[in-house]
Amino acid sequence: MLLKDRQRPVAAVAHGVGLRLPATSKHLRVLREVGLVQVRRAGKQRLYGLDARGLQAVHDWTGGFEQFWSESFDRLNRYVKELRDREARGDGTDDH
Amino acid sequence: MLSRTIDGPRRLVFEAFTDVRHLSQWWGPDAFTTTTRAFEFRPGGVWDFTMHGPDGSNYRNWIEWLEISSPEQIVYRHGSDALDPTAFVSTVTLVDRGARCEVILRSVFNSKAQRDEVIERYRAIEGGKQTLGRLAGYVAAMIGERR
């Protein structure tokens, strides 16, 4: 990730993602408005960096790997209970 | 590492992993379904399948079972296809708790880059359900390094 380890001026970001300066500025402004990127003034330059708080929120919302397994485990739990109940009724574990 | 206690004896939880007829009933997040091309539950055997998200997105999956110790442990390699360089190894350990069973999932990534790649992919799968997932993809595309 381009901005992961260090802050960069807009020109460096533009170069990194292969976009023209105005388009890059526009993207960075949107990302700043939604709290994913933060900007810091250093002399005449504006340096862009990731806003960890915003990214954490995205990560929490989207969940990823953990969310995948959390929901799979819920479904596994329901399914195993179903297998167990079927067995208790003497149906075996086959689908009927 | 993730773990969860399941309301059922270990042998039934193990059984739920051993047959695609069972796996298709629970694998994946809510509202996901799977289509299986091939399934063979033995060491070296493969489960070749596609996951379908509720929004119509499709995700290729390729799982090779590496070690199977009935009924306590399953080790598998999971990627998008046989040659996927970001495939990673997971170990599922089933701990007998009498009427219940604790499932422990450990995934090992060869590098931080590989782990990030996998997390990104799972985030994309979640995006099949959540609009914000698309925002994450947008952000990744915008600020990520181009390959």
gemmi code that builds the backbone of each chain (N, CA, C; Angstrom):
import gemmi

chains = {
    "A": [
        ("MET", (0.854, -1.195, 0.000), (0.000, 0.000, 0.000), (0.886, 1.240, 0.000)),
        ("LEU", (0.551, 2.093, -0.900), (1.365, 3.277, -1.150), (1.537, 4.163, 0.083)),
        ("LEU", (0.448, 4.336, 0.838), (0.490, 5.271, 1.964), (0.632, 4.567, 3.305)),
        ("LYS", (0.884, 3.266, 3.242), (0.834, 2.490, 4.466), (1.911, 2.906, 5.474)),
        ("ASP", (3.122, 3.035, 4.995), (4.230, 3.247, 5.920), (4.695, 4.697, 6.002)),
        ("ARG", (4.274, 5.503, 5.041), (4.741, 6.893, 5.090), (3.740, 7.821, 4.423)),
        ("GLN", (3.852, 9.084, 4.775), (3.013, 10.104, 4.155), (3.685, 10.562, 2.875)),
        ("ARG", (2.868, 10.893, 1.888), (3.427, 11.315, 0.617), (2.671, 12.525, 0.082)),
        ("PRO", (3.390, 13.353, -0.696), (2.696, 14.449, -1.364), (1.846, 13.912, -2.522)),
        ("VAL", (0.903, 14.727, -2.969), (-0.041, 14.286, -3.991), (0.661, 13.812, -5.266)),
        ("ALA", (1.768, 14.443, -5.629), (2.455, 14.058, -6.864), (2.974, 12.623, -6.786)),
        ("ALA", (3.466, 12.243, -5.596), (3.987, 10.883, -5.418), (2.854, 9.862, -5.476)),
        ("VAL", (1.700, 10.241, -4.908), (0.543, 9.348, -4.954), (0.088, 9.176, -6.401)),
        ("ALA", (0.021, 10.297, -7.121), (-0.406, 10.267, -8.523), (0.511, 9.355, -9.334)),
        ("HIS", (1.799, 9.500, -9.111), (2.773, 8.669, -9.813), (2.563, 7.190, -9.460)),
        ("GLY", (2.357, 6.945, -8.180), (2.199, 5.569, -7.709), (0.981, 4.873, -8.267)),
        ("VAL", (-0.129, 5.591, -8.394), (-1.353, 4.941, -8.874), (-1.570, 5.161, -10.370)),
        ("GLY", (-0.704, 5.971, -11.004), (-0.795, 6.145, -12.448), (-1.964, 7.014, -12.890)),
        ("LEU", (-2.289, 8.007, -12.059), (-3.358, 8.937, -12.430), (-2.764, 10.337, -12.584)),
        ("ARG", (-3.498, 11.208, -13.300), (-3.054, 12.592, -13.399), (-3.309, 13.304, -12.063)),
        ("LEU", (-2.599, 14.421, -11.875), (-2.704, 15.152, -10.605), (-4.120, 15.560, -10.213)),
        ("PRO", (-4.899, 16.185, -11.122), (-6.237, 16.636, -10.706), (-7.129, 15.476, -10.266)),
        ("ALA", (-7.050, 14.343, -11.003), (-7.859, 13.173, -10.652), (-7.429, 12.619, -9.295)),
        ("THR", (-6.126, 12.594, -9.065), (-5.604, 12.085, -7.792), (-6.053, 12.972, -6.633)),
        ("SER", (-5.984, 14.292, -6.839), (-6.424, 15.231, -5.796), (-7.886, 15.001, -5.448)),
        ("LYS", (-8.677, 14.762, -6.500), (-10.111, 14.566, -6.291), (-10.352, 13.291, -5.466)),
        ("HIS", (-9.666, 12.219, -5.855), (-9.812, 10.955, -5.104), (-9.389, 11.133, -3.648)),
        ("LEU", (-8.256, 11.807, -3.460), (-7.746, 11.988, -2.099), (-8.701, 12.835, -1.272)),
        ("ARG", (-9.344, 13.827, -1.939), (-10.290, 14.670, -1.200), (-11.472, 13.824, -0.715)),
        ("VAL", (-11.980, 12.973, -1.624), (-13.106, 12.099, -1.252), (-12.697, 11.176, -0.103)),
        ("LEU", (-11.510, 10.597, -0.221), (-11.038, 9.673, 0.821), (-10.852, 10.389, 2.153)),
        ("ARG", (-10.443, 11.676, 2.068), (-10.266, 12.455, 3.295), (-11.632, 12.758, 3.918)),
        ("GLU", (-12.596, 13.071, 3.048), (-13.935, 13.400, 3.555), (-14.586, 12.214, 4.265)),
        ("VAL", (-14.316, 11.001, 3.791), (-14.920, 9.835, 4.452), (-14.019, 9.293, 5.565)),
        ("GLY", (-12.896, 9.986, 5.831), (-12.070, 9.646, 6.985), (-11.105, 8.491, 6.774)),
        ("LEU", (-10.730, 8.232, 5.521), (-9.813, 7.123, 5.264), (-8.382, 7.612, 5.055)),
        ("VAL", (-8.268, 8.899, 4.709), (-6.954, 9.488, 4.476), (-6.897, 10.787, 5.265)),
        ("GLN", (-5.728, 11.080, 5.813), (-5.594, 12.372, 6.487), (-4.481, 13.180, 5.832)),
        ("VAL", (-4.553, 14.490, 6.006), (-3.584, 15.367, 5.357), (-2.880, 16.197, 6.430)),
        ("ARG", (-1.571, 16.463, 6.169), (-0.778, 17.241, 7.127), (0.038, 18.259, 6.329)),
        ("ARG", (0.069, 19.458, 6.806), (0.861, 20.484, 6.124), (2.307, 20.402, 6.604)),
        ("ALA", (3.235, 20.404, 5.672), (4.656, 20.430, 6.014), (5.282, 21.490, 5.125)),
        ("GLY", (5.404, 22.693, 5.663), (5.885, 23.805, 4.854), (4.869, 24.105, 3.778)),
        ("LYS", (5.323, 24.102, 2.535), (4.404, 24.393, 1.428), (3.672, 23.138, 0.976)),
        ("GLN", (4.175, 21.992, 1.407), (3.590, 20.728, 0.936), (2.433, 20.262, 1.795)),
        ("ARG", (1.541, 19.529, 1.148), (0.499, 18.821, 1.879), (0.826, 17.337, 1.754)),
        ("LEU", (0.981, 16.687, 2.904), (1.333, 15.266, 2.884), (0.113, 14.419, 3.231)),
        ("TYR", (-0.110, 13.388, 2.411), (-1.263, 12.507, 2.628), (-0.810, 11.199, 3.268)),
        ("GLY", (-1.601, 10.761, 4.224), (-1.318, 9.473, 4.863), (-2.627, 8.776, 5.178)),
        ("LEU", (-2.546, 7.504, 5.519), (-3.767, 6.769, 5.868), (-4.288, 7.233, 7.221)),
        ("ASP", (-5.590, 7.240, 7.347), (-6.217, 7.530, 8.633), (-6.639, 6.191, 9.244)),
        ("ALA", (-5.813, 5.739, 10.190), (-6.001, 4.385, 10.734), (-7.394, 4.192, 11.328)),
        ("ARG", (-7.943, 5.258, 11.931), (-9.262, 5.112, 12.566), (-10.328, 4.780, 11.528)),
        ("GLY", (-10.274, 5.504, 10.399), (-11.251, 5.253, 9.339), (-11.104, 3.865, 8.758)),
        ("LEU", (-9.849, 3.453, 8.555), (-9.608, 2.126, 7.972), (-10.046, 1.027, 8.924)),
        ("GLN", (-9.850, 1.266, 10.230), (-10.283, 0.271, 11.210), (-11.795, 0.093, 11.119)),
        ("ALA", (-12.501, 1.220, 10.942), (-13.960, 1.151, 10.823), (-14.362, 0.334, 9.607)),
        ("VAL", (-13.652, 0.545, 8.492), (-13.957, -0.226, 7.278), (-13.715, -1.704, 7.538)),
        ("HIS", (-12.572, -1.972, 8.192), (-12.233, -3.363, 8.474), (-13.286, -4.016, 9.372)),
        ("ASP", (-13.700, -3.274, 10.405), (-14.720, -3.804, 11.315), (-16.030, -4.071, 10.586)),
        ("TRP", (-16.375, -3.173, 9.704), (-17.636, -3.311, 8.989), (-17.601, -4.478, 8.018)),
        ("THR", (-16.514, -4.591, 7.314), (-16.481, -5.606, 6.260), (-16.123, -6.983, 6.814)),
        ("GLY", (-15.394, -6.964, 7.949), (-15.179, -8.230, 8.635), (-14.154, -9.135, 8.013)),
        ("GLY", (-14.293, -9.399, 6.746), (-13.311, -10.246, 6.078), (-13.325, -11.670, 6.591)),
        ("PHE", (-12.124, -12.177, 6.762), (-11.914, -13.576, 7.109), (-12.690, -14.008, 8.357)),
        ("GLU", (-12.603, -13.163, 9.392), (-13.251, -13.508, 10.644), (-14.765, -13.584, 10.491)),
        ("GLN", (-15.307, -12.632, 9.755), (-16.749, -12.591, 9.523), (-17.195, -13.828, 8.742)),
        ("PHE", (-16.379, -14.180, 7.729), (-16.656, -15.372, 6.919), (-16.818, -16.588, 7.830)),
        ("TRP", (-15.852, -16.757, 8.734), (-15.877, -17.955, 9.575), (-16.924, -17.873, 10.669)),
        ("SER", (-17.149, -16.674, 11.157), (-18.181, -16.515, 12.181), (-19.534, -16.982, 11.637)),
        ("GLU", (-19.836, -16.570, 10.419), (-21.121, -16.969, 9.826), (-21.126, -18.435, 9.415)),
        ("SER", (-19.969, -18.924, 8.942), (-19.886, -20.347, 8.602), (-20.083, -21.209, 9.845)),
        ("PHE", (-19.455, -20.790, 10.962), (-19.606, -21.545, 12.216), (-21.058, -21.534, 12.699)),
        ("ASP", (-21.731, -20.397, 12.530), (-23.162, -20.346, 12.897), (-23.945, -21.384, 12.097)),
        ("ARG", (-23.654, -21.423, 10.808), (-24.377, -22.358, 9.932), (-24.003, -23.799, 10.264)),
        ("LEU", (-22.697, -24.017, 10.560), (-22.243, -25.367, 10.935), (-22.963, -25.809, 12.205)),
        ("ASN", (-23.079, -24.890, 13.145), (-23.748, -25.198, 14.409), (-25.198, -25.629, 14.164)),
        ("ARG", (-25.900, -24.862, 13.347), (-27.299, -25.220, 13.044), (-27.371, -26.571, 12.335)),
        ("TYR", (-26.422, -26.778, 11.407), (-26.451, -28.009, 10.622), (-26.148, -29.236, 11.480)),
        ("VAL", (-25.152, -29.110, 12.376), (-24.794, -30.249, 13.231), (-25.951, -30.583, 14.178)),
        ("LYS", (-26.640, -29.544, 14.671), (-27.817, -29.791, 15.518), (-28.876, -30.565, 14.747)),
        ("GLU", (-29.011, -30.184, 13.476), (-29.983, -30.862, 12.609), (-29.605, -32.333, 12.439)),
        ("LEU", (-28.294, -32.588, 12.201), (-27.804, -33.970, 12.061), (-28.081, -34.758, 13.344)),
        ("ARG", (-27.810, -34.108, 14.468), (-27.976, -34.746, 15.765), (-29.449, -35.096, 16.006)),
        ("ASP", (-30.336, -34.142, 15.698), (-31.771, -34.375, 15.901), (-32.288, -35.476, 14.980)),
        ("ARG", (-31.777, -35.463, 13.758), (-32.197, -36.491, 12.791), (-31.796, -37.877, 13.289)),
        ("GLU", (-30.549, -37.915, 13.846), (-30.044, -39.183, 14.374), (-30.897, -39.654, 15.544)),
        ("ALA", (-31.255, -38.696, 16.413), (-32.044, -39.024, 17.594), (-33.420, -39.584, 17.204)),
        ("ARG", (-33.917, -39.090, 16.059), (-35.217, -39.603, 15.590), (-35.067, -40.945, 14.894)),
        ("GLY", (-33.798, -41.363, 14.696), (-33.562, -42.643, 14.060), (-33.584, -42.585, 12.548)),
        ("ASP", (-33.418, -41.361, 12.014), (-33.415, -41.209, 10.551), (-32.051, -41.472, 9.948)),
        ("GLY", (-31.022, -41.653, 10.818), (-29.674, -41.708, 10.303), (-29.275, -40.314, 9.890)),
        ("THR", (-28.143, -40.147, 9.201), (-27.699, -38.814, 8.824), (-27.889, -38.554, 7.335)),
        ("ASP", (-28.583, -39.441, 6.658), (-28.808, -39.230, 5.229), (-29.953, -38.249, 5.015)),
        ("ASP", (-29.909, -37.611, 3.876), (-31.020, -36.725, 3.504), (-32.207, -37.577, 3.060)),
        ("HIS", (-33.347, -37.276, 3.595), (-34.545, -37.989, 3.165), (-35.550, -37.015, 2.612)),
    ],
    "B": [
        ("MET", (-6.015, -17.243, 14.630), (-6.695, -18.411, 15.161), (-8.119, -18.043, 15.552)),
        ("LEU", (-9.065, -18.865, 15.166), (-10.468, -18.652, 15.509), (-10.986, -19.925, 16.146)),
        ("SER", (-11.938, -19.803, 17.050), (-12.523, -21.024, 17.590), (-13.998, -20.816, 17.910)),
        ("ARG", (-14.705, -21.927, 17.950), (-16.137, -21.867, 18.222), (-16.586, -23.206, 18.793)),
        ("THR", (-17.472, -23.152, 19.760), (-18.031, -24.389, 20.289), (-19.339, -24.685, 19.571)),
        ("ILE", (-19.418, -25.905, 19.060), (-20.577, -26.334, 18.280), (-21.430, -27.272, 19.131)),
        ("ASP", (-22.740, -27.102, 19.043), (-23.678, -27.918, 19.837), (-23.908, -29.282, 19.216)),
        ("GLY", (-22.913, -30.130, 19.276), (-23.078, -31.465, 18.734), (-21.811, -32.242, 19.018)),
        ("PRO", (-21.884, -33.566, 19.037), (-20.700, -34.374, 19.331), (-19.659, -34.262, 18.218)),
        ("ARG", (-18.399, -34.512, 18.590), (-17.292, -34.338, 17.656), (-17.462, -35.138, 16.371)),
        ("ARG", (-17.933, -36.391, 16.490), (-18.010, -37.216, 15.278), (-18.968, -36.602, 14.241)),
        ("LEU", (-20.024, -35.915, 14.702), (-20.942, -35.285, 13.746), (-20.334, -34.030, 13.128)),
        ("VAL", (-19.565, -33.288, 13.945), (-18.900, -32.096, 13.406), (-17.878, -32.529, 12.358)),
        ("PHE", (-17.133, -33.591, 12.686), (-16.156, -34.109, 11.721), (-16.875, -34.538, 10.442)),
        ("GLU", (-17.962, -35.234, 10.617), (-18.717, -35.713, 9.457), (-19.158, -34.557, 8.558)),
        ("ALA", (-19.486, -33.408, 9.188), (-19.948, -32.249, 8.421), (-18.865, -31.714, 7.484)),
        ("PHE", (-17.583, -32.089, 7.741), (-16.476, -31.670, 6.877), (-16.173, -32.672, 5.765)),
        ("THR", (-16.703, -33.876, 5.894), (-16.175, -34.964, 5.073), (-16.894, -35.180, 3.751)),
        ("ASP", (-18.044, -34.547, 3.578), (-18.838, -34.835, 2.393), (-19.405, -33.530, 1.847)),
        ("VAL", (-19.345, -33.350, 0.567), (-19.815, -32.102, -0.043), (-21.314, -31.910, 0.191)),
        ("ARG", (-22.014, -33.001, 0.379), (-23.441, -32.945, 0.691), (-23.660, -32.190, 2.015)),
        ("HIS", (-22.722, -32.380, 2.948), (-22.786, -31.659, 4.216), (-22.214, -30.247, 4.080)),
        ("LEU", (-21.009, -30.162, 3.468), (-20.323, -28.872, 3.360), (-21.184, -27.821, 2.673)),
        ("SER", (-21.914, -28.252, 1.640), (-22.716, -27.292, 0.882), (-23.852, -26.705, 1.728)),
        ("GLN", (-24.136, -27.348, 2.866), (-25.200, -26.857, 3.741), (-24.736, -25.741, 4.677)),
        ("TRP", (-23.406, -25.626, 4.856), (-22.978, -24.632, 5.850), (-21.766, -23.802, 5.450)),
        ("TRP", (-21.010, -24.185, 4.424), (-19.775, -23.466, 4.086), (-20.091, -22.065, 3.540)),
        ("GLY", (-19.439, -21.071, 4.134), (-19.574, -19.705, 3.632), (-20.537, -18.879, 4.462)),
        ("PRO", (-20.501, -17.560, 4.245), (-21.372, -16.669, 5.019), (-22.851, -16.906, 4.695)),
        ("ASP", (-23.708, -16.274, 5.483), (-25.159, -16.367, 5.282), (-25.515, -16.073, 3.823)),
        ("ALA", (-26.436, -16.846, 3.320), (-27.010, -16.609, 1.988), (-26.066, -16.967, 0.836)),
        ("PHE", (-24.887, -17.521, 1.156), (-24.006, -17.991, 0.091), (-24.351, -19.440, -0.269)),
        ("THR", (-24.185, -19.769, -1.534), (-24.360, -21.153, -1.961), (-23.086, -21.597, -2.690)),
        ("THR", (-22.948, -22.904, -2.892), (-21.757, -23.404, -3.583), (-22.161, -24.336, -4.719)),
        ("THR", (-21.324, -24.334, -5.763), (-21.445, -25.312, -6.839), (-20.127, -26.078, -6.887)),
        ("THR", (-20.204, -27.394, -6.798), (-18.998, -28.214, -6.730), (-18.700, -28.865, -8.072)),
        ("ARG", (-17.446, -28.741, -8.529), (-17.010, -29.405, -9.758), (-16.396, -30.767, -9.447)),
        ("ALA", (-15.658, -30.811, -8.333), (-15.023, -32.087, -7.965), (-14.872, -32.130, -6.454)),
        ("PHE", (-14.997, -33.322, -5.903), (-14.817, -33.466, -4.455), (-14.306, -34.857, -4.146)),
        ("GLU", (-13.195, -34.891, -3.426), (-12.649, -36.166, -2.988), (-12.026, -35.956, -1.621)),
        ("PHE", (-12.601, -36.557, -0.593), (-12.110, -36.349, 0.769), (-11.109, -37.423, 1.154)),
        ("ARG", (-9.851, -37.144, 0.802), (-8.728, -38.005, 1.188), (-7.482, -37.128, 1.094)),
        ("PRO", (-6.392, -37.471, 1.787), (-5.178, -36.651, 1.656), (-4.761, -36.583, 0.185)),
        ("GLY", (-4.544, -35.388, -0.318), (-4.214, -35.208, -1.731), (-5.447, -34.997, -2.593)),
        ("GLY", (-6.624, -35.264, -2.029), (-7.873, -35.047, -2.754), (-8.241, -33.573, -2.780)),
        ("VAL", (-9.131, -33.218, -3.697), (-9.442, -31.807, -3.933), (-10.945, -31.554, -3.862)),
        ("TRP", (-11.279, -30.379, -3.331), (-12.644, -29.858, -3.451), (-12.562, -28.616, -4.346)),
        ("ASP", (-13.080, -28.729, -5.545), (-13.038, -27.660, -6.542), (-14.450, -27.106, -6.660)),
        ("PHE", (-14.642, -25.864, -6.224), (-16.003, -25.332, -6.171), (-16.056, -23.822, -6.377)),
        ("THR", (-17.248, -23.329, -6.626), (-17.474, -21.893, -6.754), (-18.487, -21.467, -5.704)),
        ("MET", (-18.178, -20.360, -5.022), (-19.136, -19.795, -4.071), (-19.926, -18.707, -4.779)),
        ("HIS", (-21.234, -18.705, -4.533), (-22.095, -17.690, -5.138), (-22.635, -16.773, -4.047)),
        ("GLY", (-22.356, -15.489, -4.179), (-22.874, -14.519, -3.214), (-24.308, -14.156, -3.537)),
        ("PRO", (-25.017, -13.595, -2.548), (-26.413, -13.227, -2.758), (-26.584, -12.126, -3.811)),
        ("ASP", (-25.511, -11.405, -4.119), (-25.624, -10.359, -5.148), (-25.216, -10.879, -6.525)),
        ("GLY", (-24.974, -12.207, -6.629), (-24.638, -12.804, -7.924), (-23.141, -12.926, -8.173)),
        ("SER", (-22.309, -12.418, -7.240), (-20.859, -12.556, -7.413), (-20.448, -14.017, -7.275)),
        ("ASN", (-19.440, -14.410, -8.055), (-18.922, -15.770, -7.982), (-17.461, -15.761, -7.546)),
        ("TYR", (-17.097, -16.717, -6.710), (-15.718, -16.815, -6.232), (-15.237, -18.239, -6.404)),
        ("ARG", (-14.175, -18.398, -7.228), (-13.598, -19.737, -7.415), (-12.852, -20.140, -6.146)),
        ("ASN", (-12.977, -21.393, -5.776), (-12.267, -21.922, -4.607), (-11.643, -23.256, -4.957)),
        ("TRP", (-10.503, -23.495, -4.367), (-9.783, -24.750, -4.584), (-9.196, -25.177, -3.248)),
        ("ILE", (-9.663, -26.293, -2.740), (-9.145, -26.790, -1.471), (-8.521, -28.159, -1.686)),
        ("GLU", (-7.277, -28.303, -1.243), (-6.640, -29.619, -1.282), (-6.487, -30.096, 0.165)),
        ("TRP", (-7.052, -31.256, 0.444), (-6.918, -31.821, 1.795), (-5.513, -32.381, 1.930)),
        ("LEU", (-4.760, -31.945, 2.923), (-3.369, -32.386, 3.084), (-3.264, -33.528, 4.085)),
        ("GLU", (-3.932, -33.361, 5.229), (-3.899, -34.416, 6.253), (-5.296, -34.568, 6.830)),
        ("ILE", (-5.697, -35.795, 7.016), (-6.997, -36.057, 7.622), (-6.799, -37.061, 8.756)),
        ("SER", (-7.064, -36.633, 9.980), (-6.984, -37.558, 11.120), (-8.370, -37.608, 11.744)),
        ("SER", (-9.132, -38.635, 11.390), (-10.486, -38.773, 11.896), (-10.445, -39.195, 13.358)),
        ("PRO", (-11.221, -38.568, 14.233), (-12.123, -37.437, 13.959), (-11.626, -36.131, 14.542)),
        ("GLU", (-10.254, -35.959, 14.638), (-9.836, -34.770, 15.391), (-9.143, -33.675, 14.590)),
        ("GLN", (-8.638, -33.964, 13.409), (-7.916, -32.893, 12.724), (-7.950, -32.991, 11.201)),
        ("ILE", (-8.071, -31.828, 10.552), (-8.055, -31.744, 9.094), (-7.136, -30.580, 8.718)),
        ("VAL", (-6.182, -30.854, 7.823), (-5.289, -29.799, 7.345), (-5.526, -29.646, 5.850)),
        ("TYR", (-5.701, -28.418, 5.395), (-5.963, -28.225, 3.973), (-5.307, -26.959, 3.450)),
        ("ARG", (-5.087, -26.955, 2.144), (-4.547, -25.768, 1.479), (-5.702, -25.143, 0.711)),
        ("HIS", (-5.869, -23.838, 0.854), (-7.036, -23.160, 0.298), (-6.605, -22.005, -0.596)),
        ("GLY", (-7.003, -22.063, -1.861), (-6.716, -20.979, -2.792), (-7.860, -20.830, -3.763)),
        ("SER", (-7.637, -20.037, -4.813), (-8.704, -19.842, -5.788), (-8.608, -20.876, -6.913)),
        ("ASP", (-7.411, -21.458, -7.106), (-7.242, -22.541, -8.075), (-5.971, -23.307, -7.715)),
        ("ALA", (-5.660, -24.335, -8.484), (-4.544, -25.222, -8.124), (-3.207, -24.481, -8.076)),
        ("LEU", (-3.069, -23.411, -8.890), (-1.772, -22.734, -8.994), (-1.729, -21.412, -8.228)),
        ("ASP", (-2.761, -21.135, -7.482), (-2.853, -19.866, -6.761), (-1.653, -19.666, -5.832)),
        ("PRO", (-0.807, -18.654, -6.100), (0.378, -18.451, -5.249), (0.012, -17.941, -3.856)),
        ("THR", (-1.216, -17.461, -3.686), (-1.609, -16.949, -2.368), (-2.374, -17.989, -1.554)),
        ("ALA", (-2.410, -19.232, -2.056), (-3.070, -20.296, -1.295), (-2.391, -20.424, 0.070)),
        ("PHE", (-3.177, -20.718, 1.092), (-2.628, -20.796, 2.440), (-3.139, -22.058, 3.135)),
        ("VAL", (-2.385, -22.472, 4.141), (-2.708, -23.729, 4.828), (-3.483, -23.441, 6.118)),
        ("SER", (-4.575, -24.165, 6.295), (-5.367, -24.044, 7.521), (-5.453, -25.399, 8.198)),
        ("THR", (-5.475, -25.369, 9.519), (-5.655, -26.586, 10.300), (-6.930, -26.455, 11.119)),
        ("VAL", (-7.836, -27.408, 10.945), (-9.058, -27.454, 11.746), (-8.860, -28.536, 12.799)),
        ("THR", (-8.929, -28.136, 14.075), (-8.798, -29.107, 15.161), (-10.136, -29.210, 15.879)),
        ("LEU", (-10.595, -30.440, 16.068), (-11.870, -30.663, 16.746), (-11.596, -31.232, 18.128)),
        ("VAL", (-11.999, -30.483, 19.154), (-11.765, -30.910, 20.535), (-13.064, -31.468, 21.107)),
        ("ASP", (-12.978, -32.720, 21.586), (-14.151, -33.410, 22.145), (-14.580, -32.749, 23.457)),
        ("ARG", (-15.784, -32.250, 23.504), (-16.334, -31.675, 24.747), (-17.635, -32.401, 25.106)),
        ("GLY", (-17.615, -33.700, 24.917), (-18.788, -34.495, 25.255), (-19.911, -34.273, 24.250)),
        ("ALA", (-21.008, -33.669, 24.720), (-22.142, -33.425, 23.832), (-21.856, -32.278, 22.871)),
        ("ARG", (-20.726, -31.569, 23.141), (-20.369, -30.456, 22.283), (-18.957, -30.665, 21.738)),
        ("CYS", (-18.568, -29.760, 20.842), (-17.252, -29.895, 20.213), (-16.691, -28.514, 19.953)),
        ("GLU", (-15.440, -28.318, 20.318), (-14.807, -27.035, 20.039), (-14.037, -27.136, 18.722)),
        ("VAL", (-14.323, -26.227, 17.806), (-13.637, -26.184, 16.518), (-12.597, -25.073, 16.580)),
        ("ILE", (-11.333, -25.422, 16.318), (-10.260, -24.418, 16.325), (-9.680, -24.338, 14.915)),
        ("LEU", (-9.670, -23.139, 14.366), (-9.153, -22.940, 13.017), (-7.877, -22.109, 13.094)),
        ("ARG", (-6.784, -22.676, 12.585), (-5.519, -21.935, 12.535), (-5.110, -21.814, 11.073)),
        ("SER", (-4.855, -20.589, 10.649), (-4.395, -20.378, 9.276), (-2.987, -19.823, 9.306)),
        ("VAL", (-2.128, -20.387, 8.465), (-0.729, -19.974, 8.435), (-0.426, -19.322, 7.099)),
        ("PHE", (0.098, -18.117, 7.161), (0.454, -17.399, 5.942), (1.970, -17.310, 5.851)),
        ("ASN", (2.478, -17.455, 4.623), (3.936, -17.467, 4.455), (4.563, -16.098, 4.629)),
        ("SER", (3.760, -15.071, 4.422), (4.291, -13.718, 4.549), (3.148, -12.783, 4.871)),
        ("LYS", (3.498, -11.591, 5.304), (2.483, -10.593, 5.600), (1.743, -10.232, 4.305)),
        ("ALA", (2.492, -10.178, 3.190), (1.873, -9.834, 1.908), (0.802, -10.863, 1.534)),
        ("GLN", (1.130, -12.133, 1.775), (0.169, -13.189, 1.454), (-1.068, -13.055, 2.334)),
        ("ARG", (-0.839, -12.772, 3.614), (-1.965, -12.622, 4.527), (-2.848, -11.446, 4.099)),
        ("ASP", (-2.210, -10.320, 3.746), (-2.977, -9.146, 3.320), (-3.811, -9.460, 2.090)),
        ("GLU", (-3.218, -10.227, 1.170), (-3.896, -10.599, -0.068), (-5.154, -11.416, 0.256)),
        ("VAL", (-4.986, -12.366, 1.158), (-6.112, -13.233, 1.531), (-7.199, -12.422, 2.232)),
        ("ILE", (-6.777, -11.555, 3.147), (-7.751, -10.715, 3.851), (-8.515, -9.855, 2.852)),
        ("GLU", (-7.792, -9.344, 1.879), (-8.425, -8.522, 0.841), (-9.475, -9.328, 0.083)),
        ("ARG", (-9.147, -10.583, -0.187), (-10.073, -11.441, -0.930), (-11.336, -11.717, -0.098)),
        ("TYR", (-11.120, -12.003, 1.174), (-12.282, -12.269, 2.038), (-13.113, -11.019, 2.230)),
        ("ARG", (-12.415, -9.888, 2.249), (-13.135, -8.634, 2.359), (-14.015, -8.462, 1.113)),
        ("ALA", (-13.485, -8.883, -0.022), (-14.262, -8.797, -1.259), (-15.488, -9.708, -1.186)),
        ("ILE", (-15.310, -10.888, -0.568), (-16.450, -11.805, -0.427), (-17.530, -11.155, 0.423)),
        ("GLU", (-17.105, -10.529, 1.514), (-18.077, -9.825, 2.351), (-18.758, -8.710, 1.572)),
        ("GLY", (-17.997, -8.137, 0.616), (-18.558, -7.071, -0.216), (-19.744, -7.546, -1.021)),
        ("GLY", (-19.837, -8.861, -1.194), (-20.994, -9.431, -1.864), (-22.268, -9.182, -1.065)),
        ("LYS", (-22.096, -8.839, 0.203), (-23.261, -8.596, 1.048), (-23.368, -7.144, 1.470)),
        ("GLN", (-22.236, -6.479, 1.545), (-22.245, -5.156, 2.144), (-21.665, -4.107, 1.199)),
        ("THR", (-22.415, -3.037, 1.071), (-21.989, -1.972, 0.174), (-20.638, -1.417, 0.578)),
        ("LEU", (-20.392, -1.352, 1.878), (-19.123, -0.805, 2.342), (-17.950, -1.643, 1.868)),
        ("GLY", (-18.207, -2.918, 1.587), (-17.166, -3.773, 1.041), (-16.672, -3.229, -0.290)),
        ("ARG", (-17.586, -2.646, -1.045), (-17.204, -2.063, -2.331), (-16.345, -0.829, -2.119)),
        ("LEU", (-16.628, -0.101, -1.064), (-15.808, 1.065, -0.729), (-14.382, 0.613, -0.407)),
        ("ALA", (-14.278, -0.491, 0.331), (-12.951, -1.014, 0.683), (-12.182, -1.374, -0.583)),
        ("GLY", (-12.875, -1.986, -1.537), (-12.245, -2.354, -2.813), (-11.782, -1.112, -3.555)),
        ("TYR", (-12.613, -0.101, -3.501), (-12.281, 1.167, -4.152), (-11.036, 1.774, -3.515)),
        ("VAL", (-11.011, 1.747, -2.195), (-9.876, 2.315, -1.474), (-8.605, 1.519, -1.789)),
        ("ALA", (-8.752, 0.198, -1.799), (-7.590, -0.645, -2.080), (-7.054, -0.362, -3.481)),
        ("ALA", (-7.968, -0.195, -4.435), (-7.559, 0.056, -5.815), (-6.890, 1.424, -5.933)),
        ("MET", (-7.417, 2.360, -5.160), (-6.930, 3.735, -5.260), (-5.572, 3.897, -4.608)),
        ("ILE", (-5.424, 3.360, -3.389), (-4.190, 3.627, -2.665), (-3.225, 2.450, -2.679)),
        ("GLY", (-3.676, 1.313, -3.199), (-2.797, 0.153, -3.231), (-1.786, 0.275, -4.357)),
        ("GLU", (-0.718, -0.470, -4.242), (0.252, -0.482, -5.322), (-0.315, -1.218, -6.509)),
        ("ARG", (-0.011, -0.718, -7.688), (-0.491, -1.418, -8.879), (0.426, -2.589, -9.145)),
        ("ARG", (-0.210, -3.700, -9.526), (0.580, -4.895, -9.760), (1.039, -4.922, -11.203)),
    ],
}
model = gemmi.Model(1)
for chain_id, residues in chains.items():
    chain = gemmi.Chain(chain_id)
    for i, (resn, *xyz) in enumerate(residues, 1):
        res = gemmi.Residue()
        res.name, res.seqid = resn, gemmi.SeqId(i, " ")
        for name, pos in zip(("N", "CA", "C"), xyz):
            atom = gemmi.Atom()
            atom.name, atom.element = name, gemmi.Element(name[0])
            atom.pos, atom.b_iso = gemmi.Position(*pos), 0.0
            res.add_atom(atom)
        chain.add_residue(res)
    model.add_chain(chain)
structure = gemmi.Structure()
structure.add_model(model)
structure.setup_entities()
